[in-house]
Amino acid sequence: MTKEWRIKIIGGGKPMGGATSSKTEKWQRMCLEKITGEECKKTNLRLNLETHKLKKVSRPSNEPDEFEWTEDFDGEFFVGKMRYLVNFKMIVGTGGAQTRSMREVYHFIKCQQSYLKSSGDKHTKFLNILDGDSVGAKMTSMRKACSKTGCKKIFIGDTHELKKIWKF
């Protein structure tokens, strides 16, 4: 998926940004719901970078440790007893903004693994759905964010790969 593809398919031919920037997340959410057959509801759940705790935090700026909170997960759904927390990203094109976005995602994934390790939570899996040519070119590096044993409960890939290999 390129910037041009995103503008044409998701943006309806109009440049993306500002008020239209949430369209990519809506598109990814719709694709995930078709794949899983489950509604993926929005959430305010965040991970703490220092403590690795998972908590509902709608306004990190109101927290005493405001800069220790990750971005919130974009969605949550359940299949049986298993909870899935979802991170949607579509990173296209090249430049500093794309590099910063990928670095944030990388650290977010590392924090997911730390949460699983420290909490012992056996009923949560993480889906990092990373679409776009920019992040696609760096997928091997993105997957280095977690160890092989840790990645059994953490998906790192694009929408097509999720549909093809991940079992719900």
C-alpha positions as CSV (number, residue, x, y, z in Angstrom):
1,M,0.0,0.0,0.0
2,T,1.5,3.3,-1.1
3,K,0.5,6.9,-0.3
4,E,-1.2,7.0,-3.7
5,W,-3.2,3.8,-3.0
6,R,-4.3,5.2,0.3
7,I,-5.5,8.4,-1.2
8,K,-7.3,6.7,-4.0
9,I,-8.9,3.7,-2.1
10,I,-9.3,5.0,1.4
11,G,-9.4,8.8,0.9
12,G,-11.7,8.7,-2.1
13,G,-9.2,10.5,-4.2
14,K,-8.6,13.3,-1.7
15,P,-5.4,13.8,0.3
16,M,-5.4,12.3,3.7
17,G,-4.7,14.2,6.9
18,G,-6.5,16.3,9.5
19,A,-10.1,15.3,9.7
20,T,-9.6,12.4,7.3
21,S,-6.7,10.8,9.1
22,S,-9.0,8.4,11.0
23,K,-10.1,6.8,7.7
24,T,-7.2,4.5,7.6
25,E,-7.9,3.1,11.1
26,K,-11.6,2.7,10.1
27,W,-10.6,0.8,7.0
28,Q,-8.2,-1.5,9.0
29,R,-10.9,-2.0,11.7
30,M,-13.5,-3.0,9.0
31,C,-11.0,-5.5,7.5
32,L,-10.2,-7.0,10.9
33,E,-13.9,-7.4,11.7
34,K,-14.4,-9.2,8.4
35,I,-11.5,-11.5,9.1
36,T,-12.5,-12.3,12.7
37,G,-16.3,-12.0,12.5
38,E,-16.1,-10.0,15.8
39,E,-16.8,-6.4,16.5
40,C,-13.5,-4.5,17.4
41,K,-14.5,-1.9,19.9
42,K,-12.4,1.2,20.7
43,T,-10.6,1.3,24.0
44,N,-8.7,3.6,26.3
45,L,-6.3,0.8,27.5
46,R,-2.7,1.8,27.6
47,L,0.6,0.2,28.9
48,N,2.9,1.9,31.3
49,L,6.5,1.9,29.9
50,E,8.0,1.7,33.4
51,T,5.7,-0.7,35.3
52,H,4.3,-2.6,32.3
53,K,0.8,-2.4,33.8
54,L,-2.2,-2.3,31.6
55,K,-4.7,0.3,32.6
56,K,-7.6,2.3,31.2
57,V,-6.2,5.9,30.8
58,S,-8.2,8.3,28.7
59,R,-6.1,11.3,29.5
60,P,-2.4,10.5,30.3
61,S,-1.7,14.2,30.9
62,N,-3.8,13.9,34.1
63,E,-1.5,11.1,35.4
64,P,1.5,11.9,37.6
65,D,3.6,9.7,35.2
66,E,2.0,11.1,32.1
67,F,4.9,10.4,29.7
68,E,5.2,6.8,30.9
69,W,2.0,5.7,29.1
70,T,1.9,4.3,25.6
71,E,-0.7,5.4,23.0
72,D,-4.0,3.6,23.6
73,F,-4.9,0.4,21.9
74,D,-7.1,1.1,18.9
75,G,-9.4,-1.8,19.6
76,E,-10.4,-4.8,21.7
77,F,-12.4,-7.9,21.0
78,F,-12.9,-11.4,22.5
79,V,-12.9,-14.9,21.0
80,G,-14.0,-17.2,23.8
81,K,-11.9,-16.4,26.8
82,M,-9.1,-14.8,24.8
83,R,-8.9,-11.0,24.7
84,Y,-7.3,-9.4,21.7
85,L,-5.9,-5.9,21.9
86,V,-5.3,-4.2,18.6
87,N,-2.8,-1.6,17.3
88,F,-3.6,-0.3,13.8
89,K,-1.0,1.6,11.8
90,M,-0.8,2.5,8.2
91,I,2.6,4.1,7.5
92,V,3.3,5.1,3.9
93,G,6.0,7.1,2.1
94,T,9.3,8.0,3.6
95,G,10.7,10.7,5.9
96,G,11.2,11.6,9.5
97,A,7.5,11.4,10.5
98,Q,7.4,7.8,9.2
99,T,10.6,6.9,11.0
100,R,9.3,8.3,14.3
101,S,6.0,6.5,13.9
102,M,7.8,3.2,13.4
103,R,10.1,3.7,16.3
104,E,7.1,4.4,18.6
105,V,5.4,1.2,17.3
106,Y,8.6,-0.8,17.9
107,H,8.8,0.4,21.6
108,F,5.0,-0.3,22.0
109,I,5.5,-3.9,20.9
110,K,8.5,-4.3,23.3
111,C,6.2,-3.0,26.1
112,Q,3.5,-5.6,25.1
113,Q,6.0,-8.4,25.5
114,S,7.1,-7.0,28.9
115,Y,3.5,-6.8,30.0
116,L,2.9,-10.5,29.1
117,K,6.1,-11.5,30.8
118,S,5.5,-9.6,34.0
119,S,1.8,-10.1,34.4
120,G,1.5,-13.8,33.6
121,D,-1.7,-12.9,31.6
122,K,-2.6,-16.0,29.7
123,H,-5.8,-14.6,28.2
124,T,-4.5,-11.6,26.2
125,K,-3.0,-11.5,22.7
126,F,-1.8,-8.4,20.9
127,L,-2.4,-7.7,17.2
128,N,-0.1,-5.1,15.6
129,I,-1.6,-4.6,12.2
130,L,1.0,-2.6,10.3
131,D,0.0,-1.7,6.7
132,G,1.8,0.5,4.2
133,D,4.9,0.4,2.0
134,S,7.1,2.2,4.5
135,V,6.5,-0.1,7.5
136,G,6.3,-3.1,5.1
137,A,9.9,-2.5,4.1
138,K,10.9,-2.5,7.8
139,M,8.8,-5.5,8.9
140,T,11.9,-7.7,9.6
141,S,13.2,-5.0,12.0
142,M,9.8,-4.5,13.5
143,R,9.6,-8.2,14.4
144,K,12.9,-7.9,16.3
145,A,10.9,-6.0,19.0
146,C,10.0,-9.3,20.6
147,S,11.7,-12.7,21.2
148,K,10.5,-15.8,19.4
149,T,8.9,-17.1,22.6
150,G,7.2,-13.8,23.3
151,C,5.8,-13.5,19.8
152,K,3.5,-16.4,20.1
153,K,1.0,-14.0,21.6
154,I,2.0,-11.0,19.6
155,F,1.2,-10.6,15.9
156,I,3.3,-8.2,13.9
157,G,2.3,-8.0,10.3
158,D,-0.1,-6.5,7.7
159,T,-3.8,-7.1,7.2
160,H,-3.2,-9.7,4.4
161,E,-0.7,-11.7,6.5
162,L,-3.2,-11.7,9.5
163,K,-5.9,-13.1,7.3
164,K,-3.6,-15.7,5.9
165,I,-1.7,-17.1,8.9
166,W,-3.3,-16.0,12.2
167,K,-5.9,-18.4,13.7
168,F,-8.8,-17.1,15.9
